[in-house]
């Protein structure tokens, strides 16, 4: 049975989510704060439903701390915020999806199922290690190193890098990247992809030009 961690400070919302998600066949751990959520994380945690506005540590801070620890457990943010910058912040901190409040429980269950399926069938499961000169992408441990040093990528930055590395020489438009990595999330903007690519390039240092862009075609890396 897959375990879902709910981090939500609104008792009514927390109870509704817990009841319905358990009825859908999942195991649920529900907590009020991000600090409690961090303590409840285990290797059995399959997905996190994470409120953005929490007492103490915010949902964004929680996600950022997990990704810094190289924990790639999928995160779905629960939020009343709909501004573009808030969406970009959520995705850049490692979020995998967004659900806006007020929400339909059927939508929540559908999103959980979709994100879990996407995570289980991610491209990194196909090849254990990808190496391009001094850049190594270990898809079993989900760790990226450059010249032997760890590259600290968010979950979505990592997914984009793996997508490009597993298809060298193939162009991916912004729309294609979104279709591959943000399925069932129609509100994701083209700019979201650009922001993630910019973050990856900055973190790759001397390899920042490893990811190329051809106007009218999209992002790509050169064939091996």
C-alpha positions as CSV (number, residue, x, y, z in Angstrom):
1,X,0.0,0.0,0.0
2,X,1.4,3.4,-1.0
3,X,1.9,5.9,1.7
4,X,0.8,9.6,1.2
5,X,2.0,12.3,3.6
6,X,-0.4,15.2,4.0
7,X,1.0,18.5,5.4
8,X,-2.0,20.8,5.9
9,X,-2.8,23.1,8.8
10,X,-6.5,23.4,8.1
11,X,-8.1,20.7,10.2
12,X,-11.2,20.4,8.0
13,X,-9.2,20.1,4.8
14,X,-6.8,17.7,6.4
15,X,-9.7,15.4,7.6
16,X,-11.4,15.5,4.2
17,X,-8.2,14.6,2.4
18,X,-7.3,11.8,4.9
19,X,-10.8,10.2,4.7
20,X,-11.0,10.2,0.9
21,X,-7.4,9.2,0.2
22,X,-7.6,6.3,2.6
23,X,-10.8,5.2,1.0
24,X,-9.0,5.2,-2.3
25,X,-6.6,2.6,-1.0
26,X,-3.7,4.6,0.2
27,X,-2.0,4.7,3.6
28,X,-2.1,8.3,5.0
29,X,0.0,10.2,7.5
30,X,-1.4,13.7,8.2
31,X,0.4,16.4,10.0
32,X,-0.1,20.1,10.7
33,X,3.4,21.7,10.1
34,X,6.3,21.3,7.7
35,X,8.5,20.6,10.7
36,X,6.3,17.6,11.6
37,X,6.3,16.5,8.0
38,X,10.1,16.3,7.8
39,X,10.0,14.1,10.9
40,X,7.4,11.8,9.4
41,X,9.3,11.2,6.1
42,X,10.3,7.6,5.5
43,X,11.4,5.5,2.6
44,X,7.8,4.4,2.3
45,X,6.5,7.9,1.6
46,X,5.4,7.7,-2.0
47,X,4.0,11.2,-2.4
48,X,3.5,14.4,-0.4
49,X,0.4,16.7,-0.5
50,X,1.8,19.9,0.7
51,X,0.1,23.1,1.7
52,X,2.0,26.2,0.7
53,X,0.9,28.5,3.6
54,X,1.9,26.8,6.8
55,X,2.7,28.0,10.3
56,X,6.5,28.2,10.7
57,X,8.3,26.7,7.7
58,X,6.4,27.3,4.5
59,X,5.6,24.5,2.0
60,X,8.1,26.0,-0.4
61,X,10.9,25.9,2.3
62,X,9.9,22.3,3.1
63,X,10.2,21.3,-0.6
64,X,13.5,23.1,-1.0
65,X,15.0,21.4,2.0
66,X,13.9,17.9,0.8
67,X,15.5,18.5,-2.7
68,X,18.7,19.8,-1.1
69,X,18.8,16.5,0.7
70,X,18.5,14.7,-2.7
71,X,15.0,13.4,-1.7
72,X,13.0,13.2,-4.9
73,X,9.7,12.1,-3.4
74,X,6.9,13.6,-5.6
75,X,5.3,16.8,-4.2
76,X,1.8,18.2,-5.0
77,X,1.3,21.7,-3.7
78,X,-2.1,22.6,-2.3
79,X,-2.6,26.4,-2.5
80,X,-5.0,29.3,-2.9
81,X,-2.2,31.2,-4.7
82,X,-2.7,31.4,-8.5
83,X,-0.2,34.1,-9.4
84,X,2.4,33.1,-12.1
85,X,5.4,33.9,-9.8
86,X,3.9,31.6,-7.1
87,X,3.6,28.8,-9.6
88,X,7.2,29.3,-10.8
89,X,8.4,29.4,-7.2
90,X,6.7,26.1,-6.5
91,X,8.1,24.3,-9.5
92,X,11.6,25.7,-9.0
93,X,11.6,24.4,-5.5
94,X,10.9,20.9,-6.7
95,X,7.1,20.6,-6.9
96,X,5.7,18.1,-9.4
97,X,2.1,19.5,-9.5
98,X,-0.3,22.1,-8.2
99,X,-3.9,21.8,-7.0
100,X,-5.7,25.0,-6.3
101,X,-8.1,25.5,-3.4
102,X,-11.0,25.0,-3.3
103,X,-10.6,21.7,-5.0
104,X,-12.6,18.6,-5.9
105,X,-11.5,15.5,-4.1
106,X,-11.9,13.6,-7.4
107,X,-9.3,16.0,-8.9
108,X,-7.0,15.4,-6.0
109,X,-7.2,11.6,-6.4
110,X,-6.7,11.8,-10.1
111,X,-3.6,14.0,-9.7
112,X,-2.1,11.7,-7.1
113,X,-2.6,8.7,-9.4
114,X,-1.1,10.6,-12.4
115,X,2.0,11.9,-10.5
116,X,2.7,8.5,-9.0
117,X,2.4,6.8,-12.4
118,X,4.7,9.5,-13.9
119,X,7.2,9.0,-11.2
120,X,7.3,5.3,-11.5
121,X,7.6,5.4,-15.3
122,X,10.2,8.3,-15.4
123,X,12.9,8.0,-18.1
124,X,15.6,7.5,-15.5
125,X,14.3,4.0,-14.8
126,X,15.4,3.0,-18.3
127,X,19.2,3.6,-18.0
128,X,21.2,3.4,-14.8
129,X,23.9,6.0,-15.7
130,X,24.4,8.6,-18.3
131,X,27.8,10.2,-18.8
132,X,28.8,13.2,-20.9
133,X,32.5,14.0,-20.3
134,X,32.8,15.2,-16.7
135,X,29.0,15.3,-16.3
136,X,27.5,12.1,-14.9
137,X,23.8,11.5,-14.3
138,X,23.2,8.4,-12.1
139,X,19.5,7.6,-12.7
140,X,19.4,4.9,-10.0
141,X,20.4,7.2,-7.2
142,X,19.0,10.3,-8.9
143,X,22.3,12.1,-8.3
144,X,24.1,14.4,-10.8
145,X,27.8,15.0,-10.5
146,X,30.2,17.4,-12.4
147,X,33.9,16.7,-12.1
148,X,33.1,14.5,-9.2
149,X,31.2,17.3,-7.3
150,X,27.4,17.0,-6.6
151,X,25.2,19.2,-8.7
152,X,22.2,20.3,-6.5
153,X,19.2,20.1,-8.8
154,X,15.5,20.3,-7.9
155,X,13.3,17.3,-8.9
156,X,12.0,19.0,-12.0
157,X,15.4,20.3,-13.1
158,X,16.7,16.8,-12.7
159,X,13.8,15.4,-14.8
160,X,14.5,17.9,-17.6
161,X,18.2,17.1,-17.7
162,X,17.4,13.4,-17.8
163,X,14.8,13.9,-20.6
164,X,17.4,15.7,-22.7
165,X,20.3,13.3,-21.8
166,X,18.2,10.2,-22.7
167,X,17.4,11.7,-26.1
168,X,20.6,13.3,-27.4
169,X,20.2,15.1,-30.7
170,X,16.5,15.4,-30.3
171,X,14.8,18.8,-30.1
172,X,12.3,19.5,-27.3
173,X,10.1,22.5,-27.6
174,X,8.8,24.1,-24.4
175,X,5.4,22.5,-25.2
176,X,7.0,19.1,-25.6
177,X,8.9,19.4,-22.3
178,X,5.6,20.3,-20.6
179,X,3.8,17.4,-22.2
180,X,6.5,15.0,-21.1
181,X,7.0,16.2,-17.5
182,X,3.9,18.1,-16.5
183,X,1.1,15.8,-17.8
184,X,-2.3,16.7,-16.5
185,X,-1.1,20.2,-15.5
186,X,-2.5,22.4,-18.3
187,X,-1.7,25.7,-16.4
188,X,2.1,25.3,-16.7
189,X,3.5,28.1,-18.7
190,X,6.3,28.0,-21.4
191,X,8.2,30.4,-19.2
192,X,8.3,27.7,-16.5
193,X,10.5,25.6,-18.8
194,X,12.9,28.5,-19.5
195,X,13.3,29.2,-15.8
196,X,14.2,25.6,-15.1
197,X,16.7,25.5,-18.0
198,X,18.3,28.7,-16.8
199,X,18.7,27.2,-13.3
200,X,20.2,24.0,-14.7
201,X,22.7,26.0,-16.8
202,X,23.7,28.1,-13.8
203,X,24.4,25.0,-11.7
204,X,26.4,23.3,-14.5
205,X,29.1,26.0,-14.4
206,X,31.6,25.2,-17.1
207,X,29.0,22.9,-18.7
208,X,26.3,25.6,-18.9
209,X,26.4,25.4,-22.7
210,X,25.8,21.7,-22.6
211,X,22.1,22.4,-23.0
212,X,21.6,24.2,-26.3
213,X,18.7,26.0,-27.9
214,X,17.8,26.4,-31.5
215,X,15.2,29.1,-32.3
216,X,12.0,27.6,-33.6
217,X,13.0,24.0,-32.7
218,X,13.7,23.9,-28.9
219,X,16.2,22.7,-26.4
220,X,18.6,19.8,-27.0
221,X,22.0,18.3,-26.3
222,X,24.3,17.1,-29.0
223,X,24.4,13.4,-29.9
224,X,27.2,11.3,-28.3
